[in-house]
Amino acid sequence: MSPSPNAPILICYDRSDGARRAIQTAGELFSGRKAIVLHAWSPISVAVAAYGAAVTPLPDYDDSALERAAVEVAEEGAELAKAAGLDATAEIAESTYEGTSHAILTVADARRVALLVMGARGLSTFKSLLLGSVSHGVAQHAHVPVLIVPPETRGA
């Protein structure tokens, strides 16, 4: 079932230049539209798991400081989106071992958004394979259209 034309758009925000550019683009294309500005964050256990056995076990760590910081990032993005002409609210999602793209897609499905908007870092094919690409993962598995805003071209 496709989302309602009044469904919000979901904009991913991580303080990067690409995310800021995605917010600006969304504001230009969808002025006045309801938007959810999402910041996906990772608990320490998830971040450490990415390095496997290379890291010794960590002492108990309270992730509440990370979660509070994530709320601040999402709220910053929502303010930028409001300044860009969107009716924006902030939201956070906790990344799991399934990855950031999974966390983003879970929110998109739960909120029944009409569109996902995110910035791309402009990695080369090799770096993208090595480092992974959240935008690629989202685009491959989303149930709604995805707008990936490319990085600003240099020297143009």
Rosetta constraint file for C-alpha pairs under 8 A:
AtomPair CA 2 CA 114 HARMONIC 7.79 0.50
AtomPair CA 2 CA 144 HARMONIC 7.72 0.50
AtomPair CA 3 CA 7 HARMONIC 6.21 0.50
AtomPair CA 3 CA 112 HARMONIC 6.01 0.50
AtomPair CA 3 CA 113 HARMONIC 6.39 0.50
AtomPair CA 3 CA 114 HARMONIC 5.36 0.50
AtomPair CA 4 CA 114 HARMONIC 6.91 0.50
AtomPair CA 5 CA 114 HARMONIC 6.93 0.50
AtomPair CA 6 CA 34 HARMONIC 7.95 0.50
AtomPair CA 6 CA 114 HARMONIC 7.94 0.50
AtomPair CA 7 CA 34 HARMONIC 7.43 0.50
AtomPair CA 7 CA 112 HARMONIC 6.76 0.50
AtomPair CA 7 CA 113 HARMONIC 5.32 0.50
AtomPair CA 7 CA 114 HARMONIC 5.35 0.50
AtomPair CA 8 CA 33 HARMONIC 6.87 0.50
AtomPair CA 8 CA 34 HARMONIC 4.75 0.50
AtomPair CA 8 CA 35 HARMONIC 4.95 0.50
AtomPair CA 8 CA 36 HARMONIC 6.69 0.50
AtomPair CA 8 CA 112 HARMONIC 7.81 0.50
AtomPair CA 8 CA 113 HARMONIC 5.11 0.50
AtomPair CA 8 CA 114 HARMONIC 5.97 0.50
AtomPair CA 8 CA 115 HARMONIC 7.49 0.50
AtomPair CA 9 CA 33 HARMONIC 7.61 0.50
AtomPair CA 9 CA 34 HARMONIC 6.53 0.50
AtomPair CA 9 CA 35 HARMONIC 4.74 0.50
AtomPair CA 9 CA 36 HARMONIC 6.24 0.50
AtomPair CA 9 CA 113 HARMONIC 5.35 0.50
AtomPair CA 9 CA 114 HARMONIC 5.48 0.50
AtomPair CA 9 CA 115 HARMONIC 4.85 0.50
AtomPair CA 9 CA 116 HARMONIC 5.96 0.50
AtomPair CA 9 CA 117 HARMONIC 7.32 0.50
AtomPair CA 10 CA 35 HARMONIC 5.73 0.50
AtomPair CA 10 CA 36 HARMONIC 4.82 0.50
AtomPair CA 10 CA 37 HARMONIC 5.99 0.50
AtomPair CA 10 CA 38 HARMONIC 6.88 0.50
AtomPair CA 10 CA 108 HARMONIC 6.79 0.50
AtomPair CA 10 CA 113 HARMONIC 6.34 0.50
AtomPair CA 10 CA 114 HARMONIC 7.86 0.50
AtomPair CA 10 CA 115 HARMONIC 6.21 0.50
AtomPair CA 10 CA 116 HARMONIC 4.83 0.50
AtomPair CA 10 CA 117 HARMONIC 6.06 0.50
AtomPair CA 11 CA 22 HARMONIC 7.44 0.50
AtomPair CA 11 CA 23 HARMONIC 6.86 0.50
AtomPair CA 11 CA 35 HARMONIC 6.98 0.50
AtomPair CA 11 CA 36 HARMONIC 6.11 0.50
AtomPair CA 11 CA 37 HARMONIC 4.80 0.50
AtomPair CA 11 CA 38 HARMONIC 6.01 0.50
AtomPair CA 11 CA 116 HARMONIC 5.97 0.50
AtomPair CA 11 CA 117 HARMONIC 4.66 0.50
AtomPair CA 11 CA 118 HARMONIC 5.84 0.50
AtomPair CA 12 CA 19 HARMONIC 6.69 0.50
AtomPair CA 12 CA 37 HARMONIC 5.86 0.50
AtomPair CA 12 CA 38 HARMONIC 4.86 0.50
AtomPair CA 12 CA 39 HARMONIC 6.04 0.50
AtomPair CA 12 CA 40 HARMONIC 7.95 0.50
AtomPair CA 12 CA 104 HARMONIC 7.84 0.50
AtomPair CA 12 CA 116 HARMONIC 7.76 0.50
AtomPair CA 12 CA 117 HARMONIC 6.40 0.50
AtomPair CA 12 CA 118 HARMONIC 5.21 0.50
AtomPair CA 12 CA 119 HARMONIC 7.71 0.50
AtomPair CA 13 CA 19 HARMONIC 5.09 0.50
AtomPair CA 13 CA 20 HARMONIC 7.29 0.50
AtomPair CA 13 CA 37 HARMONIC 6.42 0.50
AtomPair CA 13 CA 38 HARMONIC 5.83 0.50
AtomPair CA 13 CA 39 HARMONIC 5.27 0.50
AtomPair CA 13 CA 73 HARMONIC 7.68 0.50
AtomPair CA 13 CA 74 HARMONIC 6.78 0.50
AtomPair CA 13 CA 77 HARMONIC 6.05 0.50
AtomPair CA 13 CA 118 HARMONIC 7.41 0.50
AtomPair CA 14 CA 19 HARMONIC 6.22 0.50
AtomPair CA 14 CA 39 HARMONIC 6.00 0.50
AtomPair CA 14 CA 40 HARMONIC 7.82 0.50
AtomPair CA 14 CA 73 HARMONIC 6.93 0.50
AtomPair CA 14 CA 74 HARMONIC 7.87 0.50
AtomPair CA 15 CA 19 HARMONIC 6.25 0.50
AtomPair CA 15 CA 20 HARMONIC 6.77 0.50
AtomPair CA 15 CA 73 HARMONIC 7.09 0.50
AtomPair CA 15 CA 77 HARMONIC 7.54 0.50
AtomPair CA 16 CA 20 HARMONIC 6.38 0.50
AtomPair CA 17 CA 21 HARMONIC 6.12 0.50
AtomPair CA 17 CA 151 HARMONIC 7.85 0.50
AtomPair CA 18 CA 22 HARMONIC 6.13 0.50
AtomPair CA 18 CA 118 HARMONIC 7.63 0.50
AtomPair CA 18 CA 119 HARMONIC 4.37 0.50
AtomPair CA 18 CA 120 HARMONIC 5.78 0.50
AtomPair CA 18 CA 121 HARMONIC 6.17 0.50
AtomPair CA 18 CA 149 HARMONIC 7.26 0.50
AtomPair CA 18 CA 150 HARMONIC 7.22 0.50
AtomPair CA 18 CA 151 HARMONIC 5.77 0.50
AtomPair CA 19 CA 23 HARMONIC 6.31 0.50
AtomPair CA 19 CA 118 HARMONIC 6.16 0.50
AtomPair CA 19 CA 119 HARMONIC 4.80 0.50
AtomPair CA 19 CA 120 HARMONIC 7.78 0.50
AtomPair CA 20 CA 24 HARMONIC 6.33 0.50
AtomPair CA 20 CA 77 HARMONIC 7.85 0.50
AtomPair CA 20 CA 80 HARMONIC 7.82 0.50
AtomPair CA 20 CA 119 HARMONIC 7.76 0.50
AtomPair CA 21 CA 25 HARMONIC 6.09 0.50
AtomPair CA 21 CA 119 HARMONIC 6.74 0.50
AtomPair CA 21 CA 149 HARMONIC 7.12 0.50
AtomPair CA 21 CA 151 HARMONIC 7.60 0.50
AtomPair CA 22 CA 26 HARMONIC 6.05 0.50
AtomPair CA 22 CA 117 HARMONIC 6.47 0.50
AtomPair CA 22 CA 118 HARMONIC 5.51 0.50
AtomPair CA 22 CA 119 HARMONIC 5.11 0.50
AtomPair CA 22 CA 148 HARMONIC 7.62 0.50
AtomPair CA 22 CA 149 HARMONIC 5.51 0.50
AtomPair CA 23 CA 27 HARMONIC 6.13 0.50
AtomPair CA 23 CA 77 HARMONIC 7.89 0.50
AtomPair CA 23 CA 80 HARMONIC 7.16 0.50
AtomPair CA 23 CA 81 HARMONIC 5.75 0.50
AtomPair CA 23 CA 84 HARMONIC 7.16 0.50
AtomPair CA 23 CA 117 HARMONIC 7.91 0.50
AtomPair CA 23 CA 118 HARMONIC 7.98 0.50
AtomPair CA 24 CA 28 HARMONIC 6.26 0.50
AtomPair CA 24 CA 81 HARMONIC 7.23 0.50
AtomPair CA 24 CA 84 HARMONIC 5.83 0.50
AtomPair CA 25 CA 29 HARMONIC 6.16 0.50
AtomPair CA 25 CA 149 HARMONIC 7.53 0.50
AtomPair CA 26 CA 30 HARMONIC 5.59 0.50
AtomPair CA 26 CA 31 HARMONIC 7.45 0.50
AtomPair CA 26 CA 84 HARMONIC 7.98 0.50
AtomPair CA 26 CA 117 HARMONIC 7.20 0.50
AtomPair CA 27 CA 31 HARMONIC 4.94 0.50
AtomPair CA 27 CA 32 HARMONIC 7.82 0.50
AtomPair CA 27 CA 81 HARMONIC 6.71 0.50
AtomPair CA 27 CA 84 HARMONIC 4.77 0.50
AtomPair CA 27 CA 85 HARMONIC 5.32 0.50
AtomPair CA 27 CA 86 HARMONIC 5.75 0.50
AtomPair CA 28 CA 84 HARMONIC 7.20 0.50
AtomPair CA 28 CA 85 HARMONIC 7.66 0.50
AtomPair CA 30 CA 86 HARMONIC 7.22 0.50
AtomPair CA 31 CA 84 HARMONIC 7.51 0.50
AtomPair CA 31 CA 85 HARMONIC 4.99 0.50
AtomPair CA 31 CA 86 HARMONIC 5.39 0.50
AtomPair CA 32 CA 85 HARMONIC 5.65 0.50
AtomPair CA 32 CA 86 HARMONIC 4.74 0.50
AtomPair CA 32 CA 87 HARMONIC 5.80 0.50
AtomPair CA 33 CA 86 HARMONIC 5.38 0.50
AtomPair CA 33 CA 87 HARMONIC 5.75 0.50
AtomPair CA 34 CA 86 HARMONIC 6.18 0.50
AtomPair CA 34 CA 87 HARMONIC 4.57 0.50
AtomPair CA 34 CA 88 HARMONIC 5.81 0.50
AtomPair CA 35 CA 81 HARMONIC 7.97 0.50
AtomPair CA 35 CA 86 HARMONIC 6.38 0.50
AtomPair CA 35 CA 87 HARMONIC 5.84 0.50
AtomPair CA 35 CA 88 HARMONIC 4.57 0.50
AtomPair CA 35 CA 89 HARMONIC 6.44 0.50
AtomPair CA 36 CA 78 HARMONIC 7.49 0.50
AtomPair CA 36 CA 88 HARMONIC 5.60 0.50
AtomPair CA 36 CA 89 HARMONIC 5.09 0.50
AtomPair CA 36 CA 90 HARMONIC 5.82 0.50
AtomPair CA 36 CA 91 HARMONIC 6.64 0.50
AtomPair CA 37 CA 74 HARMONIC 6.17 0.50
AtomPair CA 37 CA 75 HARMONIC 7.86 0.50
AtomPair CA 37 CA 77 HARMONIC 6.11 0.50
AtomPair CA 37 CA 78 HARMONIC 5.47 0.50
AtomPair CA 37 CA 81 HARMONIC 7.69 0.50
AtomPair CA 37 CA 88 HARMONIC 6.66 0.50
AtomPair CA 37 CA 89 HARMONIC 6.09 0.50
AtomPair CA 37 CA 90 HARMONIC 4.91 0.50
AtomPair CA 37 CA 91 HARMONIC 6.05 0.50
AtomPair CA 38 CA 74 HARMONIC 5.85 0.50
AtomPair CA 38 CA 77 HARMONIC 7.98 0.50
AtomPair CA 38 CA 90 HARMONIC 6.14 0.50
AtomPair CA 38 CA 91 HARMONIC 4.88 0.50
AtomPair CA 38 CA 92 HARMONIC 5.35 0.50
AtomPair CA 38 CA 93 HARMONIC 7.11 0.50
AtomPair CA 38 CA 104 HARMONIC 7.77 0.50
AtomPair CA 39 CA 70 HARMONIC 6.44 0.50
AtomPair CA 39 CA 71 HARMONIC 7.67 0.50
AtomPair CA 39 CA 73 HARMONIC 6.71 0.50
AtomPair CA 39 CA 74 HARMONIC 5.17 0.50
AtomPair CA 39 CA 91 HARMONIC 6.55 0.50
AtomPair CA 39 CA 92 HARMONIC 4.84 0.50
AtomPair CA 39 CA 93 HARMONIC 6.36 0.50
AtomPair CA 40 CA 70 HARMONIC 7.43 0.50
AtomPair CA 40 CA 92 HARMONIC 5.62 0.50
AtomPair CA 40 CA 93 HARMONIC 4.62 0.50
AtomPair CA 40 CA 94 HARMONIC 5.66 0.50
AtomPair CA 40 CA 95 HARMONIC 6.04 0.50
AtomPair CA 40 CA 100 HARMONIC 6.48 0.50
AtomPair CA 40 CA 103 HARMONIC 6.87 0.50
AtomPair CA 40 CA 104 HARMONIC 6.96 0.50
AtomPair CA 41 CA 66 HARMONIC 7.65 0.50
AtomPair CA 41 CA 67 HARMONIC 7.29 0.50
AtomPair CA 41 CA 70 HARMONIC 6.20 0.50
AtomPair CA 41 CA 92 HARMONIC 7.29 0.50
AtomPair CA 41 CA 93 HARMONIC 6.34 0.50
AtomPair CA 41 CA 94 HARMONIC 5.17 0.50
AtomPair CA 41 CA 95 HARMONIC 5.66 0.50
AtomPair CA 41 CA 100 HARMONIC 7.84 0.50
AtomPair CA 42 CA 46 HARMONIC 5.97 0.50
AtomPair CA 42 CA 47 HARMONIC 6.14 0.50
AtomPair CA 42 CA 94 HARMONIC 5.83 0.50
AtomPair CA 42 CA 95 HARMONIC 4.96 0.50
AtomPair CA 42 CA 96 HARMONIC 7.02 0.50
AtomPair CA 43 CA 47 HARMONIC 6.46 0.50
AtomPair CA 43 CA 63 HARMONIC 5.92 0.50
AtomPair CA 43 CA 66 HARMONIC 7.17 0.50
AtomPair CA 43 CA 94 HARMONIC 7.25 0.50
AtomPair CA 43 CA 95 HARMONIC 7.36 0.50
AtomPair CA 44 CA 48 HARMONIC 6.01 0.50
AtomPair CA 44 CA 61 HARMONIC 7.49 0.50
AtomPair CA 44 CA 63 HARMONIC 6.90 0.50
AtomPair CA 45 CA 49 HARMONIC 6.07 0.50
AtomPair CA 46 CA 50 HARMONIC 6.72 0.50
AtomPair CA 46 CA 95 HARMONIC 7.57 0.50
AtomPair CA 46 CA 96 HARMONIC 6.28 0.50
AtomPair CA 46 CA 97 HARMONIC 5.90 0.50
AtomPair CA 47 CA 51 HARMONIC 7.54 0.50
AtomPair CA 48 CA 52 HARMONIC 6.84 0.50
AtomPair CA 48 CA 55 HARMONIC 7.02 0.50
AtomPair CA 49 CA 97 HARMONIC 7.85 0.50
AtomPair CA 51 CA 55 HARMONIC 6.49 0.50
AtomPair CA 63 CA 67 HARMONIC 6.26 0.50
AtomPair CA 64 CA 68 HARMONIC 6.11 0.50
AtomPair CA 65 CA 69 HARMONIC 6.22 0.50
AtomPair CA 66 CA 70 HARMONIC 6.14 0.50
AtomPair CA 67 CA 71 HARMONIC 6.34 0.50
AtomPair CA 68 CA 72 HARMONIC 6.45 0.50
AtomPair CA 69 CA 73 HARMONIC 6.33 0.50
AtomPair CA 70 CA 74 HARMONIC 6.21 0.50
AtomPair CA 70 CA 92 HARMONIC 6.57 0.50
AtomPair CA 71 CA 75 HARMONIC 6.06 0.50
AtomPair CA 71 CA 90 HARMONIC 7.60 0.50
AtomPair CA 71 CA 91 HARMONIC 7.13 0.50
AtomPair CA 71 CA 92 HARMONIC 6.26 0.50
AtomPair CA 72 CA 76 HARMONIC 6.10 0.50
AtomPair CA 73 CA 77 HARMONIC 6.30 0.50
AtomPair CA 74 CA 78 HARMONIC 6.19 0.50
AtomPair CA 74 CA 90 HARMONIC 5.06 0.50
AtomPair CA 74 CA 91 HARMONIC 5.99 0.50
AtomPair CA 74 CA 92 HARMONIC 6.46 0.50
AtomPair CA 75 CA 79 HARMONIC 6.23 0.50
AtomPair CA 75 CA 89 HARMONIC 7.50 0.50
AtomPair CA 75 CA 90 HARMONIC 5.13 0.50
AtomPair CA 75 CA 91 HARMONIC 7.73 0.50
AtomPair CA 76 CA 80 HARMONIC 6.37 0.50
AtomPair CA 77 CA 81 HARMONIC 6.15 0.50
AtomPair CA 77 CA 90 HARMONIC 7.26 0.50
AtomPair CA 78 CA 82 HARMONIC 6.15 0.50
AtomPair CA 78 CA 88 HARMONIC 5.34 0.50
AtomPair CA 78 CA 89 HARMONIC 5.51 0.50
AtomPair CA 78 CA 90 HARMONIC 5.31 0.50
AtomPair CA 79 CA 83 HARMONIC 6.21 0.50
AtomPair CA 79 CA 88 HARMONIC 7.49 0.50
AtomPair CA 80 CA 84 HARMONIC 6.21 0.50
AtomPair CA 81 CA 85 HARMONIC 6.45 0.50
AtomPair CA 81 CA 86 HARMONIC 5.43 0.50
AtomPair CA 81 CA 87 HARMONIC 7.49 0.50
AtomPair CA 81 CA 88 HARMONIC 6.03 0.50
AtomPair CA 82 CA 86 HARMONIC 4.82 0.50
AtomPair CA 82 CA 87 HARMONIC 5.86 0.50
AtomPair CA 82 CA 88 HARMONIC 5.72 0.50
AtomPair CA 93 CA 103 HARMONIC 6.15 0.50
AtomPair CA 93 CA 104 HARMONIC 7.16 0.50
AtomPair CA 93 CA 107 HARMONIC 7.31 0.50
AtomPair CA 94 CA 103 HARMONIC 6.61 0.50
AtomPair CA 95 CA 99 HARMONIC 5.78 0.50
AtomPair CA 95 CA 100 HARMONIC 5.16 0.50
AtomPair CA 95 CA 102 HARMONIC 7.55 0.50
AtomPair CA 95 CA 103 HARMONIC 5.31 0.50
AtomPair CA 96 CA 100 HARMONIC 7.24 0.50
AtomPair CA 96 CA 103 HARMONIC 7.10 0.50
AtomPair CA 98 CA 102 HARMONIC 6.05 0.50
AtomPair CA 98 CA 103 HARMONIC 7.81 0.50
AtomPair CA 99 CA 103 HARMONIC 6.64 0.50
AtomPair CA 100 CA 104 HARMONIC 6.29 0.50
AtomPair CA 100 CA 134 HARMONIC 6.60 0.50
AtomPair CA 101 CA 105 HARMONIC 6.14 0.50
AtomPair CA 101 CA 134 HARMONIC 5.30 0.50
AtomPair CA 101 CA 135 HARMONIC 7.35 0.50
AtomPair CA 101 CA 137 HARMONIC 5.71 0.50
AtomPair CA 101 CA 138 HARMONIC 5.30 0.50
AtomPair CA 102 CA 106 HARMONIC 6.06 0.50
AtomPair CA 102 CA 138 HARMONIC 7.53 0.50
AtomPair CA 103 CA 107 HARMONIC 6.49 0.50
AtomPair CA 104 CA 108 HARMONIC 6.24 0.50
AtomPair CA 104 CA 138 HARMONIC 7.51 0.50
AtomPair CA 105 CA 109 HARMONIC 6.11 0.50
AtomPair CA 105 CA 138 HARMONIC 6.69 0.50
AtomPair CA 105 CA 141 HARMONIC 7.75 0.50
AtomPair CA 105 CA 142 HARMONIC 6.30 0.50
AtomPair CA 106 CA 110 HARMONIC 6.10 0.50
AtomPair CA 107 CA 111 HARMONIC 5.93 0.50
AtomPair CA 108 CA 112 HARMONIC 5.87 0.50
AtomPair CA 108 CA 113 HARMONIC 5.52 0.50
AtomPair CA 108 CA 116 HARMONIC 7.40 0.50
AtomPair CA 109 CA 113 HARMONIC 6.86 0.50
AtomPair CA 109 CA 143 HARMONIC 7.53 0.50
AtomPair CA 113 CA 144 HARMONIC 7.50 0.50
AtomPair CA 114 CA 144 HARMONIC 6.27 0.50
AtomPair CA 114 CA 145 HARMONIC 7.29 0.50
AtomPair CA 115 CA 144 HARMONIC 5.76 0.50
AtomPair CA 115 CA 145 HARMONIC 5.21 0.50
AtomPair CA 115 CA 146 HARMONIC 5.82 0.50
AtomPair CA 115 CA 147 HARMONIC 7.34 0.50
AtomPair CA 116 CA 144 HARMONIC 7.12 0.50
AtomPair CA 116 CA 145 HARMONIC 6.42 0.50
AtomPair CA 116 CA 146 HARMONIC 4.68 0.50
AtomPair CA 116 CA 147 HARMONIC 6.09 0.50
AtomPair CA 117 CA 146 HARMONIC 5.91 0.50
AtomPair CA 117 CA 147 HARMONIC 4.75 0.50
AtomPair CA 117 CA 148 HARMONIC 5.96 0.50
AtomPair CA 117 CA 149 HARMONIC 7.42 0.50
AtomPair CA 118 CA 135 HARMONIC 6.94 0.50
AtomPair CA 118 CA 146 HARMONIC 7.85 0.50
AtomPair CA 118 CA 147 HARMONIC 6.43 0.50
AtomPair CA 118 CA 148 HARMONIC 5.10 0.50
AtomPair CA 118 CA 149 HARMONIC 6.12 0.50
AtomPair CA 119 CA 135 HARMONIC 7.50 0.50
AtomPair CA 119 CA 148 HARMONIC 5.47 0.50
AtomPair CA 119 CA 149 HARMONIC 4.66 0.50
AtomPair CA 119 CA 150 HARMONIC 6.11 0.50
AtomPair CA 119 CA 151 HARMONIC 7.12 0.50
AtomPair CA 120 CA 135 HARMONIC 6.45 0.50
AtomPair CA 120 CA 148 HARMONIC 6.24 0.50
AtomPair CA 120 CA 149 HARMONIC 5.99 0.50
AtomPair CA 120 CA 150 HARMONIC 5.20 0.50
AtomPair CA 120 CA 151 HARMONIC 6.13 0.50
AtomPair CA 121 CA 150 HARMONIC 7.23 0.50
AtomPair CA 121 CA 151 HARMONIC 6.16 0.50
AtomPair CA 122 CA 150 HARMONIC 6.64 0.50
AtomPair CA 122 CA 151 HARMONIC 5.98 0.50
AtomPair CA 123 CA 127 HARMONIC 5.75 0.50
AtomPair CA 123 CA 128 HARMONIC 5.53 0.50
AtomPair CA 124 CA 128 HARMONIC 5.96 0.50
AtomPair CA 125 CA 129 HARMONIC 6.21 0.50
AtomPair CA 126 CA 130 HARMONIC 6.17 0.50
AtomPair CA 127 CA 131 HARMONIC 5.72 0.50
AtomPair CA 127 CA 132 HARMONIC 7.61 0.50
AtomPair CA 128 CA 132 HARMONIC 5.02 0.50
AtomPair CA 128 CA 133 HARMONIC 5.64 0.50
AtomPair CA 129 CA 133 HARMONIC 7.51 0.50
AtomPair CA 133 CA 137 HARMONIC 6.34 0.50
AtomPair CA 134 CA 138 HARMONIC 6.13 0.50
AtomPair CA 135 CA 139 HARMONIC 6.01 0.50
AtomPair CA 135 CA 148 HARMONIC 7.02 0.50
AtomPair CA 136 CA 140 HARMONIC 6.10 0.50
AtomPair CA 137 CA 141 HARMONIC 6.34 0.50
AtomPair CA 138 CA 142 HARMONIC 5.58 0.50
AtomPair CA 138 CA 146 HARMONIC 7.77 0.50
AtomPair CA 139 CA 146 HARMONIC 5.99 0.50
AtomPair CA 142 CA 146 HARMONIC 7.31 0.50
